[in-house]
Amino acid sequence: MKEIKLTTTFFEYESIEALSLADQQLMQAAIAIRKQAYAPYSKFRVGAALLLDDGSVIEGANQENAAYPSGLCAERTAIFYAGATRPQAVIVAIAISACSDLKQTTTPIPPCGACRQAILEYENKQQQPIRMLFMGAAGPVVESPSLINMLPFHFDEDSL
């Protein structure tokens, strides 16, 4: 047996106000689009804002459907839209904000497994990391320098 030790590094900011001005603006875009989520079943709203290499921002909000799992998460809504409409663009960063209509969410909420896999695909496609910022409705913000930082054992094209 061989022991494998992994180390990852995250940065936690006390609040959105502790971020750089550019990151505050990106997170504010995620918060604003989060309010447009269609979440009649879970009452859980998520907004994602992607910063592209040309400075433009692509937004997405989760979209639920009574026929689970036919809906789509905010992160994949944004990333797939960017891939469909701006296939040559490089995604520099993604900001994610999540909240519940039923309770206070002040803990940073990272992307789900399916979204992590989709973001990983784009990191691999563009051969550059995607910096990630995520938070709840309020409170601390966590930064990860890349998706691979959050998913050290991953499935990608080399696994096929």
Buried (B, 14 or more C-beta within 10 A) or exposed (E): EEEEEEEEEBEEBEEBEEBEEEBBBBBBBBBBBBEBBEBEEBEBBBBBBBBBEEEEBBBBBBBBEEEEEEBBBBBBBBBBBBBEEBEEBBBBBBBBBBBBEEEEBEEBBBBEEEBBBBBBBBBBEBEBBBBBBBBBBBBBBBBBBBBBBBBEEBEEEEEE
